[in-house]
Amino acid sequence: MESRLFGLTRIELRRLAYQLAERNNIQHNFHHEMAGVDWLKGFLRRHQNLSVRTPEATSAARAMGFNKVVVGQFFGLLTKLMDDYNFRPTRIYNVDETGLTTVPKNGHVTHTKNLKLIDLAKEHGIIMLCFPPHCTHRLQPLDVSFMGPLSTFYSQEVKTWLRTNPGRVVTQFQVGRLFGQAYARAATVQTAVSGFSKTGIYPLSPQVFGEADFAAAETTERRPTDPVENNADEQVLEQEEEEPVAGPSCETTGPKTTHPQEGNTIEQEPVVGPSQRMSRESTPDPNVSSGSAREKTPEKIQYH
């Protein structure tokens, strides 16, 4: 139940124990329609795999956003990029920002939908692959292994400074030095390797997340309805042929990579009709010799 965001409190567990005892006609000395505190302590001692802890702040958007379909689309894009360019681990970067005292936090859109940034990335052979919305808490290496320790170490540095400087407050003049000390403690090789490994980015592991990881999304998942049948001619009504422009939550930027076998590109393209698609595929490109494709060797891949 906890994996589906329905974790039990102490009181709820005690009430549930009372209800189970009543249903199964088990003799007990519970009062007020709940088990006692002593029973709870004994129950936790007998089942040490259970623990009582403060629930994590998980929003409904995150619970629904991190699902099999979205995560599968992300790893599909990532797998294509890795197959096309064979990136070494030293050329894979995770870029993000975090908020610290006196430092305002910018929005996500300003980083990825900025033409100046996109043009600069193309000029330097950098491919940017965005994480799906509401999934960075599980997919982003920085969030998984780095931001937490960094925030903890920064808070420790601030408290130490305040104790040694009574009556003063931290201003923008102290943030740089305090952050630098915290960063030096958090930015270790082991932390970086752990972040990329746990998220399945490197080594590439699309199956890193199991059924239990998507349990929260299944709680609010809506199953597709059965197709409507036409009683007049007993034919299934179907909508006009539509094709999505791109995945609902992933986007890529950077140089195009033509796949000779598939005839498409990694970059998003506008929707075209069947006749337009046939015409586009049959028209030769004067800049590309027949039977071959231009090779491009980008320098870096960045996850934002």
Contacts in CASP RR format, 6 or more apart in sequence:
PFRMAT RR
TARGET T0000
AUTHOR 0000-0000-0000
METHOD contacts of the structure
MODEL  1
MESRLFGLTRIELRRLAYQLAERNNIQHNFHHEMAGVDWLKGFLRRHQNL
SVRTPEATSAARAMGFNKVVVGQFFGLLTKLMDDYNFRPTRIYNVDETGL
TTVPKNGHVTHTKNLKLIDLAKEHGIIMLCFPPHCTHRLQPLDVSFMGPL
STFYSQEVKTWLRTNPGRVVTQFQVGRLFGQAYARAATVQTAVSGFSKTG
IYPLSPQVFGEADFAAAETTERRPTDPVENNADEQVLEQEEEEPVAGPSC
ETTGPKTTHPQEGNTIEQEPVVGPSQRMSRESTPDPNVSSGSAREKTPEK
IQYH
1 7 0 8 1.000
1 8 0 8 1.000
2 8 0 8 1.000
3 212 0 8 1.000
3 215 0 8 1.000
3 216 0 8 1.000
4 215 0 8 1.000
4 216 0 8 1.000
4 218 0 8 1.000
4 219 0 8 1.000
5 58 0 8 1.000
5 63 0 8 1.000
5 216 0 8 1.000
5 219 0 8 1.000
6 219 0 8 1.000
7 55 0 8 1.000
8 16 0 8 1.000
10 40 0 8 1.000
10 52 0 8 1.000
11 34 0 8 1.000
13 35 0 8 1.000
13 40 0 8 1.000
13 43 0 8 1.000
14 34 0 8 1.000
14 35 0 8 1.000
14 36 0 8 1.000
14 37 0 8 1.000
14 39 0 8 1.000
14 40 0 8 1.000
15 33 0 8 1.000
15 34 0 8 1.000
15 35 0 8 1.000
17 30 0 8 1.000
17 34 0 8 1.000
17 35 0 8 1.000
17 39 0 8 1.000
17 43 0 8 1.000
18 28 0 8 1.000
18 30 0 8 1.000
18 33 0 8 1.000
18 34 0 8 1.000
18 35 0 8 1.000
20 26 0 8 1.000
21 28 0 8 1.000
21 30 0 8 1.000
21 35 0 8 1.000
28 35 0 8 1.000
30 36 0 8 1.000
30 39 0 8 1.000
44 50 0 8 1.000
44 51 0 8 1.000
44 52 0 8 1.000
58 137 0 8 1.000
58 216 0 8 1.000
59 134 0 8 1.000
60 220 0 8 1.000
61 133 0 8 1.000
61 134 0 8 1.000
62 134 0 8 1.000
62 135 0 8 1.000
62 137 0 8 1.000
63 216 0 8 1.000
63 217 0 8 1.000
63 219 0 8 1.000
63 220 0 8 1.000
64 134 0 8 1.000
64 217 0 8 1.000
64 220 0 8 1.000
64 221 0 8 1.000
65 132 0 8 1.000
65 133 0 8 1.000
65 134 0 8 1.000
65 135 0 8 1.000
65 217 0 8 1.000
65 249 0 8 1.000
66 134 0 8 1.000
66 135 0 8 1.000
66 137 0 8 1.000
66 138 0 8 1.000
66 139 0 8 1.000
66 213 0 8 1.000
66 214 0 8 1.000
66 216 0 8 1.000
66 217 0 8 1.000
67 214 0 8 1.000
67 217 0 8 1.000
67 218 0 8 1.000
67 221 0 8 1.000
68 214 0 8 1.000
68 217 0 8 1.000
70 132 0 8 1.000
70 135 0 8 1.000
70 248 0 8 1.000
70 249 0 8 1.000
70 250 0 8 1.000
71 132 0 8 1.000
71 135 0 8 1.000
71 139 0 8 1.000
71 209 0 8 1.000
71 214 0 8 1.000
72 206 0 8 1.000
73 132 0 8 1.000
73 247 0 8 1.000
73 248 0 8 1.000
73 249 0 8 1.000
73 250 0 8 1.000
74 129 0 8 1.000
74 131 0 8 1.000
74 132 0 8 1.000
74 135 0 8 1.000
74 139 0 8 1.000
74 249 0 8 1.000
74 250 0 8 1.000
75 206 0 8 1.000
76 206 0 8 1.000
77 129 0 8 1.000
77 250 0 8 1.000
77 252 0 8 1.000
77 266 0 8 1.000
78 129 0 8 1.000
78 201 0 8 1.000
78 204 0 8 1.000
78 206 0 8 1.000
79 204 0 8 1.000
79 206 0 8 1.000
80 266 0 8 1.000
81 87 0 8 1.000
81 127 0 8 1.000
81 129 0 8 1.000
81 252 0 8 1.000
81 266 0 8 1.000
81 301 0 8 1.000
82 204 0 8 1.000
84 257 0 8 1.000
84 259 0 8 1.000
84 266 0 8 1.000
85 127 0 8 1.000
85 257 0 8 1.000
85 297 0 8 1.000
85 298 0 8 1.000
85 301 0 8 1.000
87 300 0 8 1.000
87 301 0 8 1.000
89 196 0 8 1.000
89 202 0 8 1.000
91 299 0 8 1.000
91 300 0 8 1.000
91 301 0 8 1.000
92 196 0 8 1.000
92 201 0 8 1.000
92 202 0 8 1.000
92 300 0 8 1.000
92 301 0 8 1.000
92 302 0 8 1.000
92 303 0 8 1.000
93 300 0 8 1.000
93 301 0 8 1.000
93 302 0 8 1.000
93 303 0 8 1.000
94 140 0 8 1.000
94 141 0 8 1.000
94 142 0 8 1.000
94 196 0 8 1.000
94 201 0 8 1.000
94 302 0 8 1.000
94 303 0 8 1.000
94 304 0 8 1.000
95 111 0 8 1.000
95 302 0 8 1.000
95 303 0 8 1.000
95 304 0 8 1.000
96 136 0 8 1.000
96 140 0 8 1.000
96 142 0 8 1.000
96 143 0 8 1.000
96 147 0 8 1.000
96 304 0 8 1.000
97 105 0 8 1.000
97 106 0 8 1.000
97 111 0 8 1.000
98 105 0 8 1.000
98 142 0 8 1.000
98 147 0 8 1.000
98 150 0 8 1.000
98 151 0 8 1.000
99 105 0 8 1.000
100 154 0 8 1.000
100 175 0 8 1.000
100 179 0 8 1.000
101 158 0 8 1.000
101 170 0 8 1.000
101 175 0 8 1.000
102 170 0 8 1.000
102 171 0 8 1.000
102 172 0 8 1.000
102 175 0 8 1.000
103 175 0 8 1.000
111 117 0 8 1.000
111 304 0 8 1.000
112 128 0 8 1.000
112 130 0 8 1.000
112 251 0 8 1.000
112 253 0 8 1.000
112 304 0 8 1.000
118 128 0 8 1.000
118 253 0 8 1.000
118 254 0 8 1.000
120 126 0 8 1.000
121 127 0 8 1.000
121 128 0 8 1.000
121 253 0 8 1.000
121 254 0 8 1.000
121 302 0 8 1.000
122 253 0 8 1.000
122 254 0 8 1.000
122 255 0 8 1.000
124 299 0 8 1.000
124 300 0 8 1.000
125 254 0 8 1.000
125 255 0 8 1.000
125 296 0 8 1.000
125 298 0 8 1.000
125 299 0 8 1.000
125 300 0 8 1.000
126 254 0 8 1.000
126 298 0 8 1.000
126 299 0 8 1.000
126 300 0 8 1.000
126 301 0 8 1.000
126 302 0 8 1.000
127 252 0 8 1.000
127 253 0 8 1.000
127 254 0 8 1.000
127 255 0 8 1.000
127 298 0 8 1.000
127 300 0 8 1.000
127 301 0 8 1.000
127 302 0 8 1.000
128 252 0 8 1.000
128 253 0 8 1.000
128 254 0 8 1.000
128 301 0 8 1.000
128 302 0 8 1.000
128 303 0 8 1.000
128 304 0 8 1.000
129 250 0 8 1.000
129 252 0 8 1.000
129 301 0 8 1.000
129 302 0 8 1.000
129 303 0 8 1.000
129 304 0 8 1.000
130 250 0 8 1.000
130 251 0 8 1.000
130 252 0 8 1.000
130 303 0 8 1.000
130 304 0 8 1.000
131 139 0 8 1.000
131 140 0 8 1.000
131 250 0 8 1.000
131 303 0 8 1.000
131 304 0 8 1.000
132 139 0 8 1.000
132 249 0 8 1.000
132 250 0 8 1.000
133 249 0 8 1.000
135 249 0 8 1.000
136 143 0 8 1.000
137 143 0 8 1.000
137 144 0 8 1.000
138 144 0 8 1.000
138 199 0 8 1.000
138 209 0 8 1.000
138 213 0 8 1.000
139 199 0 8 1.000
139 201 0 8 1.000
140 199 0 8 1.000
140 303 0 8 1.000
141 192 0 8 1.000
141 195 0 8 1.000
141 196 0 8 1.000
141 198 0 8 1.000
141 199 0 8 1.000
141 201 0 8 1.000
141 303 0 8 1.000
142 195 0 8 1.000
144 194 0 8 1.000
144 195 0 8 1.000
144 198 0 8 1.000
144 199 0 8 1.000
145 191 0 8 1.000
145 192 0 8 1.000
145 194 0 8 1.000
145 195 0 8 1.000
145 198 0 8 1.000
146 186 0 8 1.000
146 187 0 8 1.000
146 191 0 8 1.000
146 192 0 8 1.000
146 195 0 8 1.000
148 186 0 8 1.000
149 185 0 8 1.000
149 186 0 8 1.000
149 191 0 8 1.000
150 182 0 8 1.000
150 183 0 8 1.000
150 186 0 8 1.000
150 187 0 8 1.000
153 181 0 8 1.000
153 182 0 8 1.000
153 183 0 8 1.000
153 185 0 8 1.000
153 186 0 8 1.000
154 178 0 8 1.000
154 179 0 8 1.000
154 182 0 8 1.000
156 182 0 8 1.000
157 178 0 8 1.000
157 179 0 8 1.000
157 181 0 8 1.000
157 182 0 8 1.000
158 170 0 8 1.000
158 178 0 8 1.000
161 170 0 8 1.000
161 174 0 8 1.000
161 178 0 8 1.000
162 168 0 8 1.000
162 169 0 8 1.000
162 170 0 8 1.000
170 178 0 8 1.000
196 202 0 8 1.000
197 203 0 8 1.000
198 208 0 8 1.000
199 208 0 8 1.000
200 206 0 8 1.000
200 208 0 8 1.000
201 303 0 8 1.000
227 236 0 8 1.000
227 237 0 8 1.000
227 238 0 8 1.000
228 236 0 8 1.000
228 237 0 8 1.000
229 235 0 8 1.000
229 236 0 8 1.000
229 237 0 8 1.000
230 236 0 8 1.000
230 237 0 8 1.000
241 274 0 8 1.000
242 271 0 8 1.000
243 271 0 8 1.000
244 271 0 8 1.000
245 268 0 8 1.000
245 269 0 8 1.000
245 270 0 8 1.000
245 271 0 8 1.000
246 268 0 8 1.000
251 268 0 8 1.000
252 266 0 8 1.000
252 267 0 8 1.000
252 268 0 8 1.000
253 267 0 8 1.000
254 267 0 8 1.000
254 298 0 8 1.000
255 296 0 8 1.000
255 298 0 8 1.000
256 265 0 8 1.000
256 266 0 8 1.000
256 267 0 8 1.000
256 296 0 8 1.000
257 265 0 8 1.000
257 266 0 8 1.000
257 296 0 8 1.000
258 265 0 8 1.000
258 288 0 8 1.000
258 293 0 8 1.000
258 294 0 8 1.000
259 265 0 8 1.000
259 293 0 8 1.000
260 291 0 8 1.000
260 292 0 8 1.000
260 293 0 8 1.000
263 281 0 8 1.000
272 280 0 8 1.000
284 290 0 8 1.000
287 294 0 8 1.000
288 294 0 8 1.000
END
